[in-house]
């Protein structure tokens, strides 16, 4: 099994991040396998498929939610035969019916090799966690 190169992992991650930043539903979900799972700290339960997350996303968008900016820093790529893990700190600003909001989170995206994808990788798991108050961060922007 081939080990993905770092450039391909960063390209696949950047495509997801850029689509998220644009609230581009189609492009965003194109980066995830149908059987991908998602763990988001604000949600009560794990989402066990892309379809479950798409339903949640659709409800957010229908309520007026949209991303206004998204910046990726502290990026790390770890490769292994057949896949990779991309982790970073992500600063997101959104607008919603409740007004604007911003937050900083840590995110990991696990990729597996998929020759049908433009970068040869597809995301199979995404995990968001909070950043402890006072935790150091860097300013290496996307």
N, CA, C and O atoms as a GROMACS GRO file, in nm:
protein
  568
    1UNK      N    1   0.084  -0.118   0.000
    1UNK     CA    2   0.000   0.000   0.000
    1UNK      C    3   0.088   0.125   0.000
    1UNK      O    4   0.186   0.133   0.075
    2UNK      N    5   0.054   0.220  -0.083
    2UNK     CA    6   0.133   0.340  -0.097
    2UNK      C    7   0.107   0.438   0.018
    2UNK      O    8  -0.004   0.446   0.071
    3UNK      N    9   0.212   0.512   0.055
    3UNK     CA   10   0.201   0.618   0.157
    3UNK      C   11   0.176   0.749   0.083
    3UNK      O   12   0.256   0.787  -0.003
    4UNK      N   13   0.066   0.820   0.115
    4UNK     CA   14   0.039   0.948   0.047
    4UNK      C   15   0.150   1.049   0.075
    4UNK      O   16   0.212   1.046   0.182
    5UNK      N   17   0.175   1.138  -0.021
    5UNK     CA   18   0.274   1.240   0.009
    5UNK      C   19   0.206   1.359   0.078
    5UNK      O   20   0.086   1.380   0.066
    6UNK      N   21   0.287   1.434   0.150
    6UNK     CA   22   0.237   1.545   0.231
    6UNK      C   23   0.161   1.647   0.148
    6UNK      O   24   0.059   1.700   0.193
    7UNK      N   25   0.208   1.676   0.029
    7UNK     CA   26   0.141   1.775  -0.057
    7UNK      C   27  -0.001   1.732  -0.091
    7UNK      O   28  -0.092   1.814  -0.093
    8UNK      N   29  -0.020   1.603  -0.119
    8UNK     CA   30  -0.155   1.553  -0.151
    8UNK      C   31  -0.247   1.564  -0.030
    8UNK      O   32  -0.365   1.599  -0.043
    9UNK      N   33  -0.194   1.534   0.088
    9UNK     CA   34  -0.275   1.545   0.210
    9UNK      C   35  -0.315   1.691   0.234
    9UNK      O   36  -0.431   1.720   0.264
   10UNK      N   37  -0.220   1.780   0.220
   10UNK     CA   38  -0.251   1.923   0.239
   10UNK      C   39  -0.351   1.973   0.135
   10UNK      O   40  -0.439   2.052   0.167
   11UNK      N   41  -0.338   1.927   0.012
   11UNK     CA   42  -0.434   1.968  -0.092
   11UNK      C   43  -0.574   1.918  -0.060
   11UNK      O   44  -0.671   1.993  -0.075
   12UNK      N   45  -0.586   1.793  -0.016
   12UNK     CA   46  -0.717   1.738   0.020
   12UNK      C   47  -0.776   1.812   0.140
   12UNK      O   48  -0.895   1.845   0.141
   13UNK      N   49  -0.695   1.839   0.240
   13UNK     CA   50  -0.741   1.913   0.358
   13UNK      C   51  -0.780   2.055   0.320
   13UNK      O   52  -0.884   2.105   0.364
   14UNK      N   53  -0.697   2.120   0.239
   14UNK     CA   54  -0.727   2.258   0.199
   14UNK      C   55  -0.856   2.267   0.119
   14UNK      O   56  -0.930   2.365   0.133
   15UNK      N   57  -0.885   2.168   0.037
   15UNK     CA   58  -1.011   2.168  -0.040
   15UNK      C   59  -1.130   2.165   0.055
   15UNK      O   60  -1.229   2.235   0.034
   16UNK      N   61  -1.122   2.084   0.160
   16UNK     CA   62  -1.229   2.077   0.259
   16UNK      C   63  -1.240   2.209   0.334
   16UNK      O   64  -1.350   2.262   0.352
   17UNK      N   65  -1.127   2.262   0.379
   17UNK     CA   66  -1.127   2.387   0.458
   17UNK      C   67  -1.182   2.503   0.374
   17UNK      O   68  -1.264   2.581   0.422
   18UNK      N   69  -1.136   2.514   0.249
   18UNK     CA   70  -1.181   2.623   0.162
   18UNK      C   71  -1.330   2.613   0.131
   18UNK      O   72  -1.399   2.715   0.128
   19UNK      N   73  -1.381   2.492   0.110
   19UNK     CA   74  -1.524   2.475   0.085
   19UNK      C   75  -1.605   2.509   0.210
   19UNK      O   76  -1.711   2.570   0.202
   20UNK      N   77  -1.554   2.468   0.327
   20UNK     CA   78  -1.621   2.504   0.454
   20UNK      C   79  -1.624   2.656   0.469
   20UNK      O   80  -1.728   2.712   0.504
   21UNK      N   81  -1.512   2.722   0.444
   21UNK     CA   82  -1.503   2.868   0.459
   21UNK      C   83  -1.601   2.940   0.368
   21UNK      O   84  -1.647   3.050   0.400
   22UNK      N   85  -1.633   2.879   0.255
   22UNK     CA   86  -1.727   2.939   0.159
   22UNK      C   87  -1.871   2.892   0.180
   22UNK      O   88  -1.960   2.932   0.106
   23UNK      N   89  -1.892   2.808   0.281
   23UNK     CA   90  -2.022   2.743   0.303
   23UNK      C   91  -2.071   2.680   0.172
   23UNK      O   92  -2.188   2.691   0.136
   24UNK      N   93  -1.978   2.616   0.103
   24UNK     CA   94  -2.007   2.550  -0.024
   24UNK      C   95  -2.041   2.404   0.006
   24UNK      O   96  -1.953   2.318   0.011
   25UNK      N   97  -2.168   2.378   0.024
   25UNK     CA   98  -2.216   2.247   0.068
   25UNK      C   99  -2.166   2.135  -0.023
   25UNK      O  100  -2.112   2.036   0.025
   26UNK      N  101  -2.185   2.149  -0.152
   26UNK     CA  102  -2.149   2.042  -0.245
   26UNK      C  103  -1.999   2.012  -0.242
   26UNK      O  104  -1.959   1.896  -0.230
   27UNK      N  105  -1.917   2.117  -0.252
   27UNK     CA  106  -1.771   2.097  -0.252
   27UNK      C  107  -1.724   2.044  -0.117
   27UNK      O  108  -1.634   1.960  -0.111
   28UNK      N  109  -1.782   2.092  -0.009
   28UNK     CA  110  -1.742   2.049   0.125
   28UNK      C  111  -1.765   1.898   0.143
   28UNK      O  112  -1.674   1.825   0.180
   29UNK      N  113  -1.886   1.854   0.116
   29UNK     CA  114  -1.918   1.713   0.139
   29UNK      C  115  -1.855   1.620   0.035
   29UNK      O  116  -1.844   1.500   0.059
   30UNK      N  117  -1.812   1.675  -0.079
   30UNK     CA  118  -1.742   1.592  -0.178
   30UNK      C  119  -1.610   1.540  -0.124
   30UNK      O  120  -1.557   1.441  -0.174
   31UNK      N  121  -1.556   1.605  -0.022
   31UNK     CA  122  -1.430   1.562   0.038
   31UNK      C  123  -1.443   1.449   0.137
   31UNK      O  124  -1.342   1.398   0.187
   32UNK      N  125  -1.567   1.407   0.168
   32UNK     CA  126  -1.591   1.304   0.269
   32UNK      C  127  -1.655   1.179   0.206
   32UNK      O  128  -1.743   1.189   0.121
   33UNK      N  129  -1.610   1.063   0.250
   33UNK     CA  130  -1.670   0.936   0.208
   33UNK      C  131  -1.811   0.925   0.264
   33UNK      O  132  -1.841   0.984   0.368
   34UNK      N  133  -1.895   0.850   0.197
   34UNK     CA  134  -2.033   0.830   0.246
   34UNK      C  135  -2.035   0.768   0.385
   34UNK      O  136  -2.126   0.795   0.464
   35UNK      N  137  -1.935   0.683   0.415
   35UNK     CA  138  -1.931   0.617   0.546
   35UNK      C  139  -1.845   0.692   0.648
   35UNK      O  140  -1.810   0.636   0.752
   36UNK      N  141  -1.811   0.817   0.619
   36UNK     CA  142  -1.732   0.896   0.714
   36UNK      C  143  -1.809   0.916   0.844
   36UNK      O  144  -1.932   0.920   0.846
   37UNK      N  145  -1.735   0.929   0.952
   37UNK     CA  146  -1.795   0.960   1.083
   37UNK      C  147  -1.743   1.095   1.131
   37UNK      O  148  -1.638   1.142   1.087
   38UNK      N  149  -1.818   1.156   1.223
   38UNK     CA  150  -1.788   1.291   1.268
   38UNK      C  151  -1.812   1.301   1.418
   38UNK      O  152  -1.916   1.257   1.468
   39UNK      N  153  -1.715   1.358   1.488
   39UNK     CA  154  -1.730   1.384   1.631
   39UNK      C  155  -1.710   1.534   1.651
   39UNK      O  156  -1.600   1.586   1.630
   40UNK      N  157  -1.816   1.602   1.691
   40UNK     CA  158  -1.813   1.747   1.713
   40UNK      C  159  -1.849   1.774   1.858
   40UNK      O  160  -1.956   1.733   1.904
   41UNK      N  161  -1.764   1.843   1.930
   41UNK     CA  162  -1.787   1.864   2.073
   41UNK      C  163  -1.921   1.927   2.106
   41UNK      O  164  -1.974   1.896   2.213
   42UNK      N  165  -1.980   2.014   2.024
   42UNK     CA  166  -2.110   2.069   2.064
   42UNK      C  167  -2.228   1.973   2.043
   42UNK      O  168  -2.337   1.996   2.096
   43UNK      N  169  -2.206   1.866   1.966
   43UNK     CA  170  -2.316   1.774   1.936
   43UNK      C  171  -2.326   1.664   2.042
   43UNK      O  172  -2.225   1.620   2.097
   44UNK      N  173  -2.448   1.622   2.069
   44UNK     CA  174  -2.473   1.522   2.174
   44UNK      C  175  -2.423   1.383   2.138
   44UNK      O  176  -2.394   1.302   2.227
   45UNK      N  177  -2.414   1.353   2.009
   45UNK     CA  178  -2.376   1.218   1.968
   45UNK      C  179  -2.285   1.225   1.845
   45UNK      O  180  -2.283   1.324   1.772
   46UNK      N  181  -2.212   1.117   1.824
   46UNK     CA  182  -2.130   1.104   1.704
   46UNK      C  183  -2.224   1.092   1.584
   46UNK      O  184  -2.332   1.034   1.594
   47UNK      N  185  -2.183   1.148   1.472
   47UNK     CA  186  -2.256   1.133   1.346
   47UNK      C  187  -2.188   1.019   1.271
   47UNK      O  188  -2.068   1.027   1.242
   48UNK      N  189  -2.262   0.914   1.239
   48UNK     CA  190  -2.203   0.792   1.185
   48UNK      C  191  -2.201   0.783   1.033
   48UNK      O  192  -2.166   0.680   0.978
   49UNK      N  193  -2.239   0.891   0.965
   49UNK     CA  194  -2.233   0.892   0.818
   49UNK      C  195  -2.232   1.035   0.767
   49UNK      O  196  -2.269   1.129   0.837
   50UNK      N  197  -2.187   1.048   0.644
   50UNK     CA  198  -2.191   1.180   0.580
   50UNK      C  199  -2.335   1.228   0.570
   50UNK      O  200  -2.361   1.348   0.587
   51UNK      N  201  -2.429   1.138   0.544
   51UNK     CA  202  -2.570   1.178   0.532
   51UNK      C  203  -2.622   1.238   0.662
   51UNK      O  204  -2.698   1.335   0.659
   52UNK      N  205  -2.582   1.183   0.776
   52UNK     CA  206  -2.625   1.241   0.904
   52UNK      C  207  -2.572   1.383   0.919
   52UNK      O  208  -2.644   1.472   0.963
   53UNK      N  209  -2.445   1.403   0.883
   53UNK     CA  210  -2.387   1.537   0.893
   53UNK      C  211  -2.451   1.630   0.791
   53UNK      O  212  -2.477   1.747   0.823
   54UNK      N  213  -2.477   1.582   0.671
   54UNK     CA  214  -2.542   1.666   0.570
   54UNK      C  215  -2.679   1.714   0.617
   54UNK      O  216  -2.716   1.828   0.591
   55UNK      N  217  -2.752   1.630   0.686
   55UNK     CA  218  -2.884   1.669   0.739
   55UNK      C  219  -2.868   1.778   0.844
   55UNK      O  220  -2.944   1.875   0.845
   56UNK      N  221  -2.769   1.764   0.931
   56UNK     CA  222  -2.743   1.866   1.033
   56UNK      C  223  -2.700   1.997   0.967
   56UNK      O  224  -2.751   2.103   1.001
   57UNK      N  225  -2.608   1.989   0.874
   57UNK     CA  226  -2.559   2.106   0.800
   57UNK      C  227  -2.676   2.177   0.731
   57UNK      O  228  -2.688   2.300   0.738
   58UNK      N  229  -2.764   2.100   0.665
   58UNK     CA  230  -2.879   2.159   0.596
   58UNK      C  231  -2.970   2.235   0.692
   58UNK      O  232  -3.021   2.341   0.659
   59UNK      N  233  -2.988   2.180   0.811
   59UNK     CA  234  -3.069   2.249   0.912
   59UNK      C  235  -3.001   2.379   0.955
   59UNK      O  236  -3.068   2.481   0.972
   60UNK      N  237  -2.869   2.376   0.973
   60UNK     CA  238  -2.797   2.499   1.009
   60UNK      C  239  -2.816   2.604   0.900
   60UNK      O  240  -2.850   2.719   0.930
   61UNK      N  241  -2.793   2.566   0.774
   61UNK     CA  242  -2.803   2.661   0.664
   61UNK      C  243  -2.946   2.715   0.652
   61UNK      O  244  -2.965   2.834   0.630
   62UNK      N  245  -3.044   2.628   0.667
   62UNK     CA  246  -3.185   2.671   0.659
   62UNK      C  247  -3.219   2.772   0.768
   62UNK      O  248  -3.308   2.856   0.749
   63UNK      N  249  -3.149   2.764   0.880
   63UNK     CA  250  -3.176   2.857   0.991
   63UNK      C  251  -3.100   2.989   0.976
   63UNK      O  252  -3.112   3.077   1.061
   64UNK      N  253  -3.022   3.003   0.868
   64UNK     CA  254  -2.949   3.127   0.844
   64UNK      C  255  -2.801   3.120   0.875
   64UNK      O  256  -2.731   3.221   0.866
   65UNK      N  257  -2.751   3.003   0.912
   65UNK     CA  258  -2.609   2.986   0.946
   65UNK      C  259  -2.524   2.988   0.820
   65UNK      O  260  -2.562   2.933   0.717
   66UNK      N  261  -2.408   3.052   0.829
   66UNK     CA  262  -2.309   3.048   0.722
   66UNK      C  263  -2.173   3.083   0.780
   66UNK      O  264  -2.163   3.157   0.879
   67UNK      N  265  -2.070   3.031   0.720
   67UNK     CA  266  -1.933   3.060   0.761
   67UNK      C  267  -1.890   3.190   0.696
   67UNK      O  268  -1.914   3.210   0.576
   68UNK      N  269  -1.828   3.278   0.772
   68UNK     CA  270  -1.779   3.404   0.718
   68UNK      C  271  -1.627   3.406   0.704
   68UNK      O  272  -1.573   3.481   0.624
   69UNK      N  273  -1.558   3.322   0.782
   69UNK     CA  274  -1.414   3.305   0.764
   69UNK      C  275  -1.368   3.179   0.836
   69UNK      O  276  -1.431   3.132   0.930
   70UNK      N  277  -1.256   3.126   0.788
   70UNK     CA  278  -1.200   3.004   0.847
   70UNK      C  279  -1.050   3.006   0.819
   70UNK      O  280  -1.008   3.012   0.704
   71UNK      N  281  -0.970   3.000   0.925
   71UNK     CA  282  -0.825   3.005   0.912
   71UNK      C  283  -0.763   2.884   0.978
   71UNK      O  284  -0.795   2.852   1.093
   72UNK      N  285  -0.675   2.818   0.907
   72UNK     CA  286  -0.608   2.697   0.954
   72UNK      C  287  -0.464   2.729   0.994
   72UNK      O  288  -0.390   2.788   0.916
   73UNK      N  289  -0.426   2.691   1.117
   73UNK     CA  290  -0.289   2.710   1.166
   73UNK      C  291  -0.243   2.583   1.236
   73UNK      O  292  -0.321   2.489   1.254
   74UNK      N  293  -0.117   2.581   1.274
   74UNK     CA  294  -0.060   2.469   1.349
   74UNK      C  295  -0.089   2.335   1.282
   74UNK      O  296  -0.137   2.240   1.345
   75UNK      N  297  -0.060   2.330   1.155
   75UNK     CA  298  -0.094   2.216   1.070
   75UNK      C  299   0.009   2.103   1.084
   75UNK      O  300   0.130   2.128   1.086
   76UNK      N  301  -0.040   1.982   1.095
   76UNK     CA  302   0.046   1.864   1.105
   76UNK      C  303  -0.009   1.756   1.014
   76UNK      O  304  -0.129   1.727   1.017
   77UNK      N  305   0.078   1.695   0.935
   77UNK     CA  306   0.041   1.583   0.849
   77UNK      C  307   0.119   1.461   0.896
   77UNK      O  308   0.241   1.465   0.911
   78UNK      N  309   0.046   1.352   0.920
   78UNK     CA  310   0.108   1.225   0.957
   78UNK      C  311   0.056   1.121   0.857
   78UNK      O  312  -0.064   1.095   0.850
   79UNK      N  313   0.148   1.062   0.782
   79UNK     CA  314   0.108   0.966   0.680
   79UNK      C  315   0.137   0.823   0.725
   79UNK      O  316   0.219   0.799   0.813
   80UNK      N  317   0.067   0.732   0.663
   80UNK     CA  318   0.086   0.589   0.688
   80UNK      C  319   0.041   0.515   0.562
   80UNK      O  320  -0.027   0.575   0.478
   81UNK      N  321   0.076   0.389   0.546
   81UNK     CA  322   0.035   0.318   0.425
   81UNK      C  323  -0.117   0.321   0.405
   81UNK      O  324  -0.192   0.270   0.488
   82UNK      N  325  -0.161   0.382   0.296
   82UNK     CA  326  -0.303   0.387   0.262
   82UNK      C  327  -0.379   0.505   0.318
   82UNK      O  328  -0.500   0.514   0.298
   83UNK      N  329  -0.313   0.597   0.388
   83UNK     CA  330  -0.388   0.710   0.442
   83UNK      C  331  -0.302   0.811   0.516
   83UNK      O  332  -0.179   0.809   0.509
   84UNK      N  333  -0.371   0.900   0.586
   84UNK     CA  334  -0.303   1.007   0.659
   84UNK      C  335  -0.397   1.068   0.762
   84UNK      O  336  -0.519   1.056   0.754
   85UNK      N  337  -0.335   1.135   0.857
   85UNK     CA  338  -0.408   1.216   0.954
   85UNK      C  339  -0.359   1.360   0.938
   85UNK      O  340  -0.239   1.386   0.938
   86UNK      N  341  -0.453   1.451   0.924
   86UNK     CA  342  -0.425   1.594   0.918
   86UNK      C  343  -0.484   1.656   1.043
   86UNK      O  344  -0.603   1.638   1.071
   87UNK      N  345  -0.404   1.728   1.120
   87UNK     CA  346  -0.458   1.799   1.236
   87UNK      C  347  -0.413   1.944   1.230
   87UNK      O  348  -0.308   1.977   1.177
   88UNK      N  349  -0.497   2.030   1.287
   88UNK     CA  350  -0.467   2.173   1.287
   88UNK      C  351  -0.552   2.243   1.392
   88UNK      O  352  -0.642   2.184   1.452
   89UNK      N  353  -0.522   2.370   1.410
   89UNK     CA  354  -0.607   2.459   1.489
   89UNK      C  355  -0.683   2.543   1.388
   89UNK      O  356  -0.625   2.596   1.294
   90UNK      N  357  -0.814   2.555   1.408
   90UNK     CA  358  -0.897   2.624   1.310
   90UNK      C  359  -0.976   2.735   1.380
   90UNK      O  360  -1.048   2.710   1.478
   91UNK      N  361  -0.962   2.856   1.329
   91UNK     CA  362  -1.038   2.971   1.379
   91UNK      C  363  -1.151   2.997   1.280
   91UNK      O  364  -1.127   3.022   1.162
   92UNK      N  365  -1.274   2.991   1.330
   92UNK     CA  366  -1.392   3.003   1.245
   92UNK      C  367  -1.479   3.118   1.292
   92UNK      O  368  -1.500   3.138   1.412
   93UNK      N  369  -1.530   3.194   1.197
   93UNK     CA  370  -1.631   3.295   1.225
   93UNK      C  371  -1.754   3.258   1.145
   93UNK      O  372  -1.745   3.217   1.029
   94UNK      N  373  -1.870   3.273   1.208
   94UNK     CA  374  -1.996   3.240   1.142
   94UNK      C  375  -2.095   3.353   1.163
   94UNK      O  376  -2.077   3.440   1.247
   95UNK      N  377  -2.200   3.348   1.085
   95UNK     CA  378  -2.315   3.434   1.106
   95UNK      C  379  -2.434   3.340   1.115
   95UNK      O  380  -2.440   3.238   1.046
   96UNK      N  381  -2.529   3.374   1.200
   96UNK     CA  382  -2.648   3.290   1.218
   96UNK      C  383  -2.764   3.378   1.261
   96UNK      O  384  -2.750   3.499   1.277
   97UNK      N  385  -2.878   3.316   1.280
   97UNK     CA  386  -2.995   3.390   1.327
   97UNK      C  387  -2.969   3.453   1.464
   97UNK      O  388  -3.032   3.553   1.499
   98UNK      N  389  -2.877   3.397   1.540
   98UNK     CA  390  -2.840   3.452   1.671
   98UNK      C  391  -2.734   3.560   1.661
   98UNK      O  392  -2.695   3.617   1.762
   99UNK      N  393  -2.687   3.589   1.539
   99UNK     CA  394  -2.583   3.689   1.520
   99UNK      C  395  -2.449   3.625   1.494
   99UNK      O  396  -2.437   3.503   1.489
  100UNK      N  397  -2.346   3.709   1.478
  100UNK     CA  398  -2.213   3.656   1.450
  100UNK      C  399  -2.151   3.588   1.572
  100UNK      O  400  -2.185   3.619   1.686
  101UNK      N  401  -2.060   3.496   1.545
  101UNK     CA  402  -1.986   3.428   1.651
  101UNK      C  403  -1.852   3.383   1.593
  101UNK      O  404  -1.838   3.365   1.472
  102UNK      N  405  -1.756   3.365   1.681
  102UNK     CA  406  -1.623   3.316   1.642
  102UNK      C  407  -1.575   3.219   1.746
  102UNK      O  408  -1.607   3.232   1.864
  103UNK      N  409  -1.496   3.121   1.702
  103UNK     CA  410  -1.441   3.024   1.796
  103UNK      C  411  -1.315   2.962   1.737
  103UNK      O  412  -1.293   2.964   1.616
  104UNK      N  413  -1.234   2.908   1.825
  104UNK     CA  414  -1.111   2.839   1.786
  104UNK      C  415  -1.122   2.696   1.837
  104UNK      O  416  -1.156   2.672   1.952
  105UNK      N  417  -1.093   2.601   1.747
  105UNK     CA  418  -1.104   2.459   1.781
  105UNK      C  419  -0.982   2.385   1.726
  105UNK      O  420  -0.909   2.436   1.640
  106UNK      N  421  -0.961   2.266   1.778
  106UNK     CA  422  -0.862   2.176   1.720
  106UNK      C  423  -0.940   2.073   1.639
  106UNK      O  424  -1.047   2.028   1.679
  107UNK      N  425  -0.883   2.037   1.525
  107UNK     CA  426  -0.953   1.945   1.436
  107UNK      C  427  -0.854   1.842   1.382
  107UNK      O  428  -0.740   1.874   1.351
  108UNK      N  429  -0.901   1.720   1.373
  108UNK     CA  430  -0.827   1.613   1.305
  108UNK      C  431  -0.916   1.558   1.195
  108UNK      O  432  -1.036   1.538   1.215
  109UNK      N  433  -0.857   1.534   1.080
  109UNK     CA  434  -0.926   1.471   0.968
  109UNK      C  435  -0.843   1.350   0.927
  109UNK      O  436  -0.723   1.362   0.900
  110UNK      N  437  -0.907   1.234   0.923
  110UNK     CA  438  -0.840   1.111   0.882
  110UNK      C  439  -0.878   1.084   0.736
  110UNK      O  440  -0.996   1.084   0.700
  111UNK      N  441  -0.777   1.060   0.654
  111UNK     CA  442  -0.797   1.032   0.512
  111UNK      C  443  -0.757   0.888   0.481
  111UNK      O  444  -0.668   0.831   0.544
  112UNK      N  445  -0.826   0.830   0.382
  112UNK     CA  446  -0.782   0.703   0.326
  112UNK      C  447  -0.758   0.724   0.176
  112UNK      O  448  -0.815   0.814   0.114
  113UNK      N  449  -0.673   0.641   0.122
  113UNK     CA  450  -0.644   0.649  -0.021
  113UNK      C  451  -0.771   0.619  -0.101
  113UNK      O  452  -0.846   0.527  -0.067
  114UNK      N  453  -0.793   0.697  -0.206
  114UNK     CA  454  -0.909   0.678  -0.294
  114UNK      C  455  -0.870   0.736  -0.430
  114UNK      O  456  -0.869   0.857  -0.449
  115UNK      N  457  -0.839   0.648  -0.524
  115UNK     CA  458  -0.791   0.692  -0.655
  115UNK      C  459  -0.895   0.771  -0.734
  115UNK      O  460  -0.860   0.837  -0.832
  116UNK      N  461  -1.021   0.765  -0.694
  116UNK     CA  462  -1.126   0.839  -0.765
  116UNK      C  463  -1.128   0.987  -0.726
  116UNK      O  464  -1.196   1.066  -0.791
  117UNK      N  465  -1.055   1.025  -0.621
  117UNK     CA  466  -1.054   1.163  -0.574
  117UNK      C  467  -0.941   1.242  -0.641
  117UNK      O  468  -0.838   1.185  -0.676
  118UNK      N  469  -0.960   1.374  -0.659
  118UNK     CA  470  -0.859   1.456  -0.727
  118UNK      C  471  -0.720   1.447  -0.663
  118UNK      O  472  -0.620   1.444  -0.734
  119UNK      N  473  -0.714   1.442  -0.530
  119UNK     CA  474  -0.584   1.436  -0.462
  119UNK      C  475  -0.549   1.293  -0.419
  119UNK      O  476  -0.449   1.271  -0.350
  120UNK      N  477  -0.632   1.197  -0.460
  120UNK     CA  478  -0.606   1.058  -0.426
  120UNK      C  479  -0.643   1.019  -0.285
  120UNK      O  480  -0.606   0.912  -0.237
  121UNK      N  481  -0.716   1.108  -0.215
  121UNK     CA  482  -0.754   1.085  -0.076
  121UNK      C  483  -0.898   1.127  -0.052
  121UNK      O  484  -0.948   1.218  -0.118
  122UNK      N  485  -0.964   1.061   0.042
  122UNK     CA  486  -1.099   1.100   0.084
  122UNK      C  487  -1.103   1.095   0.237
  122UNK      O  488  -1.042   1.007   0.298
  123UNK      N  489  -1.172   1.190   0.297
  123UNK     CA  490  -1.181   1.195   0.443
  123UNK      C  491  -1.280   1.090   0.492
  123UNK      O  492  -1.390   1.076   0.438
  124UNK      N  493  -1.239   1.016   0.596
  124UNK     CA  494  -1.326   0.913   0.653
  124UNK      C  495  -1.364   0.944   0.798
  124UNK      O  496  -1.451   0.877   0.854
  125UNK      N  497  -1.299   1.043   0.859
  125UNK     CA  498  -1.335   1.081   0.996
  125UNK      C  499  -1.289   1.224   1.021
  125UNK      O  500  -1.181   1.265   0.979
  126UNK      N  501  -1.374   1.298   1.092
  126UNK     CA  502  -1.341   1.435   1.135
  126UNK      C  503  -1.374   1.446   1.282
  126UNK      O  504  -1.479   1.401   1.327
  127UNK      N  505  -1.283   1.506   1.357
  127UNK     CA  506  -1.303   1.522   1.501
  127UNK      C  507  -1.267   1.665   1.540
  127UNK      O  508  -1.156   1.711   1.513
  128UNK      N  509  -1.361   1.734   1.602
  128UNK     CA  510  -1.340   1.869   1.654
  128UNK      C  511  -1.337   1.866   1.804
  128UNK      O  512  -1.417   1.797   1.867
  129UNK      N  513  -1.244   1.941   1.862
  129UNK     CA  514  -1.241   1.955   2.007
  129UNK      C  515  -1.212   2.101   2.041
  129UNK      O  516  -1.164   2.177   1.958
  130UNK      N  517  -1.242   2.137   2.163
  130UNK     CA  518  -1.218   2.274   2.207
  130UNK      C  519  -1.069   2.294   2.231
  130UNK      O  520  -0.993   2.198   2.247
  131UNK      N  521  -1.028   2.418   2.234
  131UNK     CA  522  -0.891   2.455   2.272
  131UNK      C  523  -0.901   2.513   2.413
  131UNK      O  524  -0.976   2.608   2.436
  132UNK      N  525  -0.827   2.457   2.507
  132UNK     CA  526  -0.834   2.509   2.644
  132UNK      C  527  -0.799   2.657   2.649
  132UNK      O  528  -0.711   2.704   2.576
  133UNK      N  529  -0.867   2.730   2.733
  133UNK     CA  530  -0.839   2.872   2.751
  133UNK      C  531  -0.694   2.888   2.792
  133UNK      O  532  -0.645   2.819   2.882
  134UNK      N  533  -0.625   2.978   2.726
  134UNK     CA  534  -0.485   3.005   2.758
  134UNK      C  535  -0.386   2.914   2.686
  134UNK      O  536  -0.265   2.932   2.702
  135UNK      N  537  -0.434   2.818   2.608
  135UNK     CA  538  -0.343   2.729   2.535
  135UNK      C  539  -0.268   2.811   2.430
  135UNK      O  540  -0.327   2.895   2.362
  136UNK      N  541  -0.138   2.788   2.417
  136UNK     CA  542  -0.063   2.864   2.316
  136UNK      C  543  -0.103   2.822   2.174
  136UNK      O  544  -0.131   2.705   2.148
  137UNK      N  545  -0.105   2.919   2.085
  137UNK     CA  546  -0.129   2.893   1.943
  137UNK      C  547  -0.028   2.974   1.863
  137UNK      O  548   0.034   3.067   1.916
  138UNK      N  549  -0.013   2.940   1.737
  138UNK     CA  550   0.077   3.015   1.651
  138UNK      C  551  -0.004   3.091   1.548
  138UNK      O  552  -0.126   3.075   1.540
  139UNK      N  553   0.062   3.172   1.470
  139UNK     CA  554  -0.006   3.253   1.368
  139UNK      C  555   0.028   3.207   1.228
  139UNK      O  556   0.030   3.289   1.136
  140UNK      N  557   0.055   3.077   1.207
  140UNK     CA  558   0.082   3.025   1.073
  140UNK      C  559  -0.050   3.008   1.000
  140UNK      O  560  -0.117   2.906   1.016
  141UNK      N  561  -0.088   3.105   0.921
  141UNK     CA  562  -0.217   3.100   0.853
  141UNK      C  563  -0.212   3.007   0.732
  141UNK      O  564  -0.105   2.979   0.678
  142UNK      N  565  -0.329   2.960   0.691
  142UNK     CA  566  -0.347   2.876   0.573
  142UNK      C  567  -0.290   2.943   0.451
  142UNK      O  568  -0.295   2.887   0.342
   0.00000   0.00000   0.00000
